[in-house]
Amino acid sequence: MFAKIYLRISKRKAAELISGFSFGIEGSYIFYSYKSQISIINLV
């Protein structure tokens, strides 16, 4: 489920960098991925 959410976010808001790091914000969640490891932080 998280992967689907992350992929949806990354298409719109996340910035892919050469280092393999990506970052996105959707509502109260922060999504970031480094070297294919996805982490999701809920700010609520």
mmCIF file as Biopython writes it, N, C-alpha, C and O atoms, coordinates in Angstrom:
data_model
#
loop_
_atom_site.group_PDB
_atom_site.id
_atom_site.type_symbol
_atom_site.label_atom_id
_atom_site.label_alt_id
_atom_site.label_comp_id
_atom_site.label_asym_id
_atom_site.label_entity_id
_atom_site.label_seq_id
_atom_site.pdbx_PDB_ins_code
_atom_site.Cartn_x
_atom_site.Cartn_y
_atom_site.Cartn_z
_atom_site.occupancy
_atom_site.B_iso_or_equiv
_atom_site.auth_seq_id
_atom_site.auth_asym_id
_atom_site.pdbx_PDB_model_num
ATOM 1   N N  . MET A ? 1  ? 0.831  -1.201 0.000   1.0 0.0 1  A 1 
ATOM 2   C CA . MET A ? 1  ? 0.000  0.000  0.000   1.0 0.0 1  A 1 
ATOM 3   C C  . MET A ? 1  ? 0.868  1.253  0.000   1.0 0.0 1  A 1 
ATOM 4   O O  . MET A ? 1  ? 0.627  2.178  -0.776  1.0 0.0 1  A 1 
ATOM 5   N N  . PHE A ? 2  ? 1.875  1.286  0.867   1.0 0.0 2  A 1 
ATOM 6   C CA . PHE A ? 2  ? 2.740  2.462  0.950   1.0 0.0 2  A 1 
ATOM 7   C C  . PHE A ? 2  ? 3.464  2.703  -0.366  1.0 0.0 2  A 1 
ATOM 8   O O  . PHE A ? 2  ? 3.644  3.847  -0.782  1.0 0.0 2  A 1 
ATOM 9   N N  . ALA A ? 3  ? 3.876  1.628  -1.015  1.0 0.0 3  A 1 
ATOM 10  C CA . ALA A ? 3  ? 4.585  1.787  -2.282  1.0 0.0 3  A 1 
ATOM 11  C C  . ALA A ? 3  ? 3.692  2.453  -3.322  1.0 0.0 3  A 1 
ATOM 12  O O  . ALA A ? 3  ? 4.147  3.318  -4.071  1.0 0.0 3  A 1 
ATOM 13  N N  . LYS A ? 4  ? 2.423  2.054  -3.372  1.0 0.0 4  A 1 
ATOM 14  C CA . LYS A ? 4  ? 1.488  2.655  -4.321  1.0 0.0 4  A 1 
ATOM 15  C C  . LYS A ? 4  ? 1.301  4.133  -4.022  1.0 0.0 4  A 1 
ATOM 16  O O  . LYS A ? 4  ? 1.281  4.964  -4.930  1.0 0.0 4  A 1 
ATOM 17  N N  . ILE A ? 5  ? 1.165  4.454  -2.743  1.0 0.0 5  A 1 
ATOM 18  C CA . ILE A ? 5  ? 1.012  5.862  -2.346  1.0 0.0 5  A 1 
ATOM 19  C C  . ILE A ? 5  ? 2.259  6.650  -2.741  1.0 0.0 5  A 1 
ATOM 20  O O  . ILE A ? 5  ? 2.167  7.749  -3.287  1.0 0.0 5  A 1 
ATOM 21  N N  . TYR A ? 6  ? 3.409  6.078  -2.460  1.0 0.0 6  A 1 
ATOM 22  C CA . TYR A ? 6  ? 4.662  6.773  -2.756  1.0 0.0 6  A 1 
ATOM 23  C C  . TYR A ? 6  ? 4.814  7.009  -4.252  1.0 0.0 6  A 1 
ATOM 24  O O  . TYR A ? 6  ? 5.218  8.092  -4.675  1.0 0.0 6  A 1 
ATOM 25  N N  . LEU A ? 7  ? 4.493  6.005  -5.047  1.0 0.0 7  A 1 
ATOM 26  C CA . LEU A ? 7  ? 4.620  6.165  -6.495  1.0 0.0 7  A 1 
ATOM 27  C C  . LEU A ? 7  ? 3.677  7.243  -7.000  1.0 0.0 7  A 1 
ATOM 28  O O  . LEU A ? 7  ? 4.038  8.019  -7.884  1.0 0.0 7  A 1 
ATOM 29  N N  . ARG A ? 8  ? 2.466  7.298  -6.443  1.0 0.0 8  A 1 
ATOM 30  C CA . ARG A ? 8  ? 1.517  8.331  -6.835  1.0 0.0 8  A 1 
ATOM 31  C C  . ARG A ? 8  ? 2.064  9.714  -6.464  1.0 0.0 8  A 1 
ATOM 32  O O  . ARG A ? 8  ? 1.989  10.653 -7.257  1.0 0.0 8  A 1 
ATOM 33  N N  . ILE A ? 9  ? 2.607  9.827  -5.268  1.0 0.0 9  A 1 
ATOM 34  C CA . ILE A ? 9  ? 3.171  11.095 -4.815  1.0 0.0 9  A 1 
ATOM 35  C C  . ILE A ? 9  ? 4.354  11.501 -5.695  1.0 0.0 9  A 1 
ATOM 36  O O  . ILE A ? 9  ? 4.456  12.646 -6.134  1.0 0.0 9  A 1 
ATOM 37  N N  . SER A ? 10 ? 5.242  10.538 -5.942  1.0 0.0 10 A 1 
ATOM 38  C CA . SER A ? 10 ? 6.492  10.883 -6.616  1.0 0.0 10 A 1 
ATOM 39  C C  . SER A ? 10 ? 6.246  11.416 -8.025  1.0 0.0 10 A 1 
ATOM 40  O O  . SER A ? 10 ? 7.030  12.220 -8.528  1.0 0.0 10 A 1 
ATOM 41  N N  . LYS A ? 11 ? 5.174  10.979 -8.658  1.0 0.0 11 A 1 
ATOM 42  C CA . LYS A ? 11 ? 4.866  11.469 -9.993  1.0 0.0 11 A 1 
ATOM 43  C C  . LYS A ? 11 ? 4.527  12.951 -9.974  1.0 0.0 11 A 1 
ATOM 44  O O  . LYS A ? 11 ? 4.747  13.652 -10.962 1.0 0.0 11 A 1 
ATOM 45  N N  . ARG A ? 12 ? 3.990  13.436 -8.854  1.0 0.0 12 A 1 
ATOM 46  C CA . ARG A ? 12 ? 3.535  14.822 -8.809  1.0 0.0 12 A 1 
ATOM 47  C C  . ARG A ? 12 ? 4.475  15.740 -8.058  1.0 0.0 12 A 1 
ATOM 48  O O  . ARG A ? 12 ? 4.726  16.857 -8.510  1.0 0.0 12 A 1 
ATOM 49  N N  . LYS A ? 13 ? 5.006  15.303 -6.918  1.0 0.0 13 A 1 
ATOM 50  C CA . LYS A ? 13 ? 5.653  16.255 -6.017  1.0 0.0 13 A 1 
ATOM 51  C C  . LYS A ? 13 ? 7.087  15.930 -5.628  1.0 0.0 13 A 1 
ATOM 52  O O  . LYS A ? 13 ? 7.833  16.827 -5.235  1.0 0.0 13 A 1 
ATOM 53  N N  . ALA A ? 14 ? 7.487  14.672 -5.727  1.0 0.0 14 A 1 
ATOM 54  C CA . ALA A ? 14 ? 8.832  14.323 -5.249  1.0 0.0 14 A 1 
ATOM 55  C C  . ALA A ? 14 ? 9.893  14.712 -6.260  1.0 0.0 14 A 1 
ATOM 56  O O  . ALA A ? 14 ? 9.665  14.658 -7.468  1.0 0.0 14 A 1 
ATOM 57  N N  . ALA A ? 15 ? 11.042 15.099 -5.761  1.0 0.0 15 A 1 
ATOM 58  C CA . ALA A ? 15 ? 12.155 15.464 -6.639  1.0 0.0 15 A 1 
ATOM 59  C C  . ALA A ? 15 ? 13.176 14.336 -6.630  1.0 0.0 15 A 1 
ATOM 60  O O  . ALA A ? 15 ? 13.716 13.989 -5.579  1.0 0.0 15 A 1 
ATOM 61  N N  . GLU A ? 16 ? 13.440 13.766 -7.796  1.0 0.0 16 A 1 
ATOM 62  C CA . GLU A ? 16 ? 14.441 12.705 -7.901  1.0 0.0 16 A 1 
ATOM 63  C C  . GLU A ? 16 ? 15.816 13.339 -8.112  1.0 0.0 16 A 1 
ATOM 64  O O  . GLU A ? 16 ? 16.016 14.140 -9.025  1.0 0.0 16 A 1 
ATOM 65  N N  . LEU A ? 17 ? 16.744 12.967 -7.260  1.0 0.0 17 A 1 
ATOM 66  C CA . LEU A ? 17 ? 18.100 13.511 -7.360  1.0 0.0 17 A 1 
ATOM 67  C C  . LEU A ? 17 ? 19.056 12.428 -7.832  1.0 0.0 17 A 1 
ATOM 68  O O  . LEU A ? 17 ? 18.767 11.237 -7.720  1.0 0.0 17 A 1 
ATOM 69  N N  . ILE A ? 18 ? 20.178 12.845 -8.350  1.0 0.0 18 A 1 
ATOM 70  C CA . ILE A ? 18 ? 21.166 11.896 -8.886  1.0 0.0 18 A 1 
ATOM 71  C C  . ILE A ? 18 ? 21.649 10.939 -7.800  1.0 0.0 18 A 1 
ATOM 72  O O  . ILE A ? 18 ? 22.015 9.802  -8.096  1.0 0.0 18 A 1 
ATOM 73  N N  . SER A ? 19 ? 21.652 11.382 -6.566  1.0 0.0 19 A 1 
ATOM 74  C CA . SER A ? 19 ? 22.147 10.563 -5.457  1.0 0.0 19 A 1 
ATOM 75  C C  . SER A ? 19 ? 21.247 9.375  -5.146  1.0 0.0 19 A 1 
ATOM 76  O O  . SER A ? 19 ? 21.622 8.507  -4.358  1.0 0.0 19 A 1 
ATOM 77  N N  . GLY A ? 20 ? 20.074 9.325  -5.749  1.0 0.0 20 A 1 
ATOM 78  C CA . GLY A ? 20 ? 19.148 8.238  -5.473  1.0 0.0 20 A 1 
ATOM 79  C C  . GLY A ? 20 ? 18.171 8.587  -4.362  1.0 0.0 20 A 1 
ATOM 80  O O  . GLY A ? 20 ? 17.422 7.733  -3.888  1.0 0.0 20 A 1 
ATOM 81  N N  . PHE A ? 21 ? 18.187 9.852  -3.951  1.0 0.0 21 A 1 
ATOM 82  C CA . PHE A ? 21 ? 17.290 10.299 -2.881  1.0 0.0 21 A 1 
ATOM 83  C C  . PHE A ? 21 ? 16.097 11.015 -3.482  1.0 0.0 21 A 1 
ATOM 84  O O  . PHE A ? 21 ? 16.253 11.853 -4.369  1.0 0.0 21 A 1 
ATOM 85  N N  . SER A ? 22 ? 14.902 10.687 -3.001  1.0 0.0 22 A 1 
ATOM 86  C CA . SER A ? 22 ? 13.716 11.411 -3.434  1.0 0.0 22 A 1 
ATOM 87  C C  . SER A ? 22 ? 12.891 11.795 -2.217  1.0 0.0 22 A 1 
ATOM 88  O O  . SER A ? 22 ? 12.981 11.163 -1.165  1.0 0.0 22 A 1 
ATOM 89  N N  . PHE A ? 23 ? 12.082 12.845 -2.376  1.0 0.0 23 A 1 
ATOM 90  C CA . PHE A ? 23 ? 11.363 13.408 -1.243  1.0 0.0 23 A 1 
ATOM 91  C C  . PHE A ? 23 ? 10.033 13.957 -1.727  1.0 0.0 23 A 1 
ATOM 92  O O  . PHE A ? 23 ? 9.963  14.558 -2.799  1.0 0.0 23 A 1 
ATOM 93  N N  . GLY A ? 24 ? 8.979  13.758 -0.947  1.0 0.0 24 A 1 
ATOM 94  C CA . GLY A ? 24 ? 7.688  14.304 -1.328  1.0 0.0 24 A 1 
ATOM 95  C C  . GLY A ? 24 ? 6.826  14.570 -0.112  1.0 0.0 24 A 1 
ATOM 96  O O  . GLY A ? 24 ? 7.003  13.939 0.931   1.0 0.0 24 A 1 
ATOM 97  N N  . ILE A ? 25 ? 5.898  15.497 -0.238  1.0 0.0 25 A 1 
ATOM 98  C CA . ILE A ? 25 ? 4.970  15.826 0.839   1.0 0.0 25 A 1 
ATOM 99  C C  . ILE A ? 25 ? 3.545  15.733 0.320   1.0 0.0 25 A 1 
ATOM 100 O O  . ILE A ? 25 ? 3.224  16.280 -0.735  1.0 0.0 25 A 1 
ATOM 101 N N  . GLU A ? 26 ? 2.699  15.044 1.059   1.0 0.0 26 A 1 
ATOM 102 C CA . GLU A ? 26 ? 1.288  14.935 0.692   1.0 0.0 26 A 1 
ATOM 103 C C  . GLU A ? 26 ? 0.463  15.068 1.956   1.0 0.0 26 A 1 
ATOM 104 O O  . GLU A ? 26 ? 0.464  14.165 2.792   1.0 0.0 26 A 1 
ATOM 105 N N  . GLY A ? 27 ? -0.235 16.168 2.107   1.0 0.0 27 A 1 
ATOM 106 C CA . GLY A ? 27 ? -1.030 16.380 3.311   1.0 0.0 27 A 1 
ATOM 107 C C  . GLY A ? 27 ? -0.142 16.406 4.540   1.0 0.0 27 A 1 
ATOM 108 O O  . GLY A ? 27 ? 0.780  17.218 4.623   1.0 0.0 27 A 1 
ATOM 109 N N  . SER A ? 28 ? -0.414 15.510 5.513   1.0 0.0 28 A 1 
ATOM 110 C CA . SER A ? 28 ? 0.351  15.484 6.761   1.0 0.0 28 A 1 
ATOM 111 C C  . SER A ? 28 ? 1.443  14.415 6.728   1.0 0.0 28 A 1 
ATOM 112 O O  . SER A ? 28 ? 2.006  14.064 7.765   1.0 0.0 28 A 1 
ATOM 113 N N  . TYR A ? 29 ? 1.739  13.899 5.532   1.0 0.0 29 A 1 
ATOM 114 C CA . TYR A ? 29 ? 2.748  12.849 5.416   1.0 0.0 29 A 1 
ATOM 115 C C  . TYR A ? 29 ? 3.979  13.344 4.671   1.0 0.0 29 A 1 
ATOM 116 O O  . TYR A ? 29 ? 3.880  14.134 3.731   1.0 0.0 29 A 1 
ATOM 117 N N  . ILE A ? 30 ? 5.136  12.868 5.105   1.0 0.0 30 A 1 
ATOM 118 C CA . ILE A ? 30 ? 6.376  13.106 4.368   1.0 0.0 30 A 1 
ATOM 119 C C  . ILE A ? 30 ? 6.869  11.747 3.873   1.0 0.0 30 A 1 
ATOM 120 O O  . ILE A ? 30 ? 6.979  10.791 4.640   1.0 0.0 30 A 1 
ATOM 121 N N  . PHE A ? 31 ? 7.158  11.685 2.596   1.0 0.0 31 A 1 
ATOM 122 C CA . PHE A ? 31 ? 7.663  10.462 1.990   1.0 0.0 31 A 1 
ATOM 123 C C  . PHE A ? 31 ? 9.083  10.720 1.524   1.0 0.0 31 A 1 
ATOM 124 O O  . PHE A ? 31 ? 9.355  11.719 0.858   1.0 0.0 31 A 1 
ATOM 125 N N  . TYR A ? 32 ? 9.979  9.824  1.872   1.0 0.0 32 A 1 
ATOM 126 C CA . TYR A ? 32 ? 11.316 9.958  1.306   1.0 0.0 32 A 1 
ATOM 127 C C  . TYR A ? 32 ? 11.905 8.581  1.026   1.0 0.0 32 A 1 
ATOM 128 O O  . TYR A ? 32 ? 11.654 7.615  1.747   1.0 0.0 32 A 1 
ATOM 129 N N  . SER A ? 33 ? 12.672 8.522  -0.011  1.0 0.0 33 A 1 
ATOM 130 C CA . SER A ? 33 ? 13.267 7.259  -0.437  1.0 0.0 33 A 1 
ATOM 131 C C  . SER A ? 33 ? 14.752 7.462  -0.683  1.0 0.0 33 A 1 
ATOM 132 O O  . SER A ? 33 ? 15.160 8.408  -1.356  1.0 0.0 33 A 1 
ATOM 133 N N  . TYR A ? 34 ? 15.548 6.569  -0.133  1.0 0.0 34 A 1 
ATOM 134 C CA . TYR A ? 34 ? 16.985 6.616  -0.378  1.0 0.0 34 A 1 
ATOM 135 C C  . TYR A ? 34 ? 17.457 5.216  -0.739  1.0 0.0 34 A 1 
ATOM 136 O O  . TYR A ? 34 ? 17.336 4.284  0.056   1.0 0.0 34 A 1 
ATOM 137 N N  . LYS A ? 35 ? 17.996 5.078  -1.946  1.0 0.0 35 A 1 
ATOM 138 C CA . LYS A ? 35 ? 18.489 3.790  -2.424  1.0 0.0 35 A 1 
ATOM 139 C C  . LYS A ? 35 ? 17.410 2.705  -2.299  1.0 0.0 35 A 1 
ATOM 140 O O  . LYS A ? 35 ? 17.662 1.613  -1.789  1.0 0.0 35 A 1 
ATOM 141 N N  . SER A ? 36 ? 16.210 3.032  -2.774  1.0 0.0 36 A 1 
ATOM 142 C CA . SER A ? 36 ? 15.084 2.095  -2.856  1.0 0.0 36 A 1 
ATOM 143 C C  . SER A ? 36 ? 14.453 1.755  -1.509  1.0 0.0 36 A 1 
ATOM 144 O O  . SER A ? 36 ? 13.566 0.903  -1.451  1.0 0.0 36 A 1 
ATOM 145 N N  . GLN A ? 37 ? 14.885 2.397  -0.429  1.0 0.0 37 A 1 
ATOM 146 C CA . GLN A ? 37 ? 14.238 2.180  0.857   1.0 0.0 37 A 1 
ATOM 147 C C  . GLN A ? 37 ? 13.284 3.333  1.120   1.0 0.0 37 A 1 
ATOM 148 O O  . GLN A ? 37 ? 13.705 4.477  1.290   1.0 0.0 37 A 1 
ATOM 149 N N  . ILE A ? 38 ? 11.996 3.020  1.152   1.0 0.0 38 A 1 
ATOM 150 C CA . ILE A ? 38 ? 10.980 4.063  1.311   1.0 0.0 38 A 1 
ATOM 151 C C  . ILE A ? 38 ? 10.619 4.230  2.781   1.0 0.0 38 A 1 
ATOM 152 O O  . ILE A ? 38 ? 10.362 3.249  3.479   1.0 0.0 38 A 1 
ATOM 153 N N  . SER A ? 39 ? 10.600 5.454  3.240   1.0 0.0 39 A 1 
ATOM 154 C CA . SER A ? 39 ? 10.175 5.764  4.600   1.0 0.0 39 A 1 
ATOM 155 C C  . SER A ? 39 ? 9.028  6.772  4.541   1.0 0.0 39 A 1 
ATOM 156 O O  . SER A ? 39 ? 9.027  7.688  3.720   1.0 0.0 39 A 1 
ATOM 157 N N  . ILE A ? 40 ? 8.055  6.582  5.427   1.0 0.0 40 A 1 
ATOM 158 C CA . ILE A ? 40 ? 6.902  7.486  5.454   1.0 0.0 40 A 1 
ATOM 159 C C  . ILE A ? 40 ? 6.737  8.009  6.875   1.0 0.0 40 A 1 
ATOM 160 O O  . ILE A ? 40 ? 6.706  7.240  7.836   1.0 0.0 40 A 1 
ATOM 161 N N  . ILE A ? 41 ? 6.634  9.317  6.991   1.0 0.0 41 A 1 
ATOM 162 C CA . ILE A ? 41 ? 6.471  9.957  8.298   1.0 0.0 41 A 1 
ATOM 163 C C  . ILE A ? 41 ? 5.120  10.656 8.349   1.0 0.0 41 A 1 
ATOM 164 O O  . ILE A ? 41 ? 4.795  11.463 7.479   1.0 0.0 41 A 1 
ATOM 165 N N  . ASN A ? 42 ? 4.334  10.340 9.382   1.0 0.0 42 A 1 
ATOM 166 C CA . ASN A ? 42 ? 3.046  11.002 9.565   1.0 0.0 42 A 1 
ATOM 167 C C  . ASN A ? 42 ? 3.231  12.132 10.566  1.0 0.0 42 A 1 
ATOM 168 O O  . ASN A ? 42 ? 3.685  11.902 11.686  1.0 0.0 42 A 1 
ATOM 169 N N  . LEU A ? 43 ? 2.882  13.348 10.169  1.0 0.0 43 A 1 
ATOM 170 C CA . LEU A ? 43 ? 3.112  14.511 11.035  1.0 0.0 43 A 1 
ATOM 171 C C  . LEU A ? 43 ? 1.974  14.777 12.007  1.0 0.0 43 A 1 
ATOM 172 O O  . LEU A ? 43 ? 2.073  15.693 12.824  1.0 0.0 43 A 1 
ATOM 173 N N  . VAL A ? 44 ? 0.907  14.012 11.944  1.0 0.0 44 A 1 
ATOM 174 C CA . VAL A ? 44 ? -0.247 14.247 12.815  1.0 0.0 44 A 1 
ATOM 175 C C  . VAL A ? 44 ? 0.089  13.836 14.237  1.0 0.0 44 A 1 
ATOM 176 O O  . VAL A ? 44 ? -0.752 13.954 15.129  1.0 0.0 44 A 1 
#
